[in-house]
């Protein structure tokens, strides 16, 4: 998923943070098997398992 999102870092001047869910019991409890998961800055889920380009771009353009 990261490789699909990476071009948006430059084009939309965003920062992407990656977290290892296995190293955080809080994240493991919250997301379980829904990985990879993409959330916004407010920790709202955008998509999981697969990159949802339409949803992601909708959020970027809001």
C-alpha positions as YAML, in Angstrom:
chain: A
units: angstrom
residues:
- id: 1
  name: UNK
  ca: [0.00, 0.00, 0.00]
- id: 2
  name: UNK
  ca: [2.85, 2.38, 0.82]
- id: 3
  name: UNK
  ca: [4.21, 2.29, -2.73]
- id: 4
  name: UNK
  ca: [0.81, 3.37, -4.05]
- id: 5
  name: UNK
  ca: [0.51, 6.24, -1.57]
- id: 6
  name: UNK
  ca: [4.09, 7.46, -1.78]
- id: 7
  name: UNK
  ca: [3.64, 9.64, -4.91]
- id: 8
  name: UNK
  ca: [1.01, 11.69, -3.03]
- id: 9
  name: UNK
  ca: [3.63, 12.82, -0.51]
- id: 10
  name: UNK
  ca: [5.12, 15.14, -3.11]
- id: 11
  name: UNK
  ca: [2.06, 16.00, -5.17]
- id: 12
  name: UNK
  ca: [-0.13, 16.86, -2.14]
- id: 13
  name: UNK
  ca: [2.60, 17.76, 0.35]
- id: 14
  name: UNK
  ca: [1.50, 15.18, 2.90]
- id: 15
  name: UNK
  ca: [3.51, 13.16, 5.39]
- id: 16
  name: UNK
  ca: [3.07, 9.43, 5.61]
- id: 17
  name: UNK
  ca: [3.80, 7.69, 8.89]
- id: 18
  name: UNK
  ca: [4.18, 3.95, 9.10]
- id: 19
  name: UNK
  ca: [3.71, 2.07, 12.35]
- id: 20
  name: UNK
  ca: [4.44, -1.56, 13.11]
- id: 21
  name: UNK
  ca: [1.20, -2.89, 14.57]
- id: 22
  name: UNK
  ca: [3.02, -5.91, 16.01]
- id: 23
  name: UNK
  ca: [5.01, -3.59, 18.29]
- id: 24
  name: UNK
  ca: [1.96, -1.86, 19.75]
- id: 25
  name: UNK
  ca: [-0.65, -3.70, 21.78]
- id: 26
  name: UNK
  ca: [-3.04, -0.73, 21.37]
- id: 27
  name: UNK
  ca: [-2.81, -0.85, 17.57]
- id: 28
  name: UNK
  ca: [-3.05, -4.64, 17.55]
- id: 29
  name: UNK
  ca: [-6.21, -4.46, 19.63]
- id: 30
  name: UNK
  ca: [-7.71, -1.69, 17.49]
- id: 31
  name: UNK
  ca: [-6.97, -3.11, 14.04]
- id: 32
  name: UNK
  ca: [-6.38, -6.81, 14.60]
- id: 33
  name: UNK
  ca: [-6.07, -8.50, 11.21]
- id: 34
  name: UNK
  ca: [-7.16, -5.40, 9.24]
- id: 35
  name: UNK
  ca: [-3.64, -4.73, 8.03]
- id: 36
  name: UNK
  ca: [-2.36, -2.95, 6.23]
- id: 37
  name: UNK
  ca: [-4.66, -0.17, 7.32]
- id: 38
  name: UNK
  ca: [-4.64, 3.44, 6.17]
- id: 39
  name: UNK
  ca: [-5.94, 6.14, 8.50]
- id: 40
  name: UNK
  ca: [-6.14, 9.90, 8.34]
- id: 41
  name: UNK
  ca: [-4.46, 12.26, 10.78]
- id: 42
  name: UNK
  ca: [-7.41, 11.87, 13.17]
- id: 43
  name: UNK
  ca: [-7.01, 8.08, 13.14]
- id: 44
  name: UNK
  ca: [-10.17, 7.55, 11.07]
- id: 45
  name: UNK
  ca: [-9.88, 4.48, 8.87]
- id: 46
  name: UNK
  ca: [-9.68, 5.21, 5.13]
- id: 47
  name: UNK
  ca: [-9.16, 1.66, 3.92]
- id: 48
  name: UNK
  ca: [-7.63, -1.65, 4.90]
- id: 49
  name: UNK
  ca: [-6.14, -4.66, 3.09]
- id: 50
  name: UNK
  ca: [-6.11, -2.80, -0.26]
- id: 51
  name: UNK
  ca: [-5.54, 0.81, -1.27]
- id: 52
  name: UNK
  ca: [-8.81, 2.57, -2.10]
- id: 53
  name: UNK
  ca: [-7.60, 5.31, -4.46]
- id: 54
  name: UNK
  ca: [-11.03, 6.91, -4.90]
- id: 55
  name: UNK
  ca: [-11.63, 7.22, -1.17]
- id: 56
  name: UNK
  ca: [-8.09, 8.42, -0.51]
- id: 57
  name: UNK
  ca: [-8.27, 11.09, -3.21]
- id: 58
  name: UNK
  ca: [-11.68, 12.23, -1.99]
- id: 59
  name: UNK
  ca: [-10.21, 12.83, 1.46]
- id: 60
  name: UNK
  ca: [-7.19, 14.62, 0.03]
- id: 61
  name: UNK
  ca: [-9.37, 16.96, -2.00]
- id: 62
  name: UNK
  ca: [-11.74, 17.88, 0.85]
...
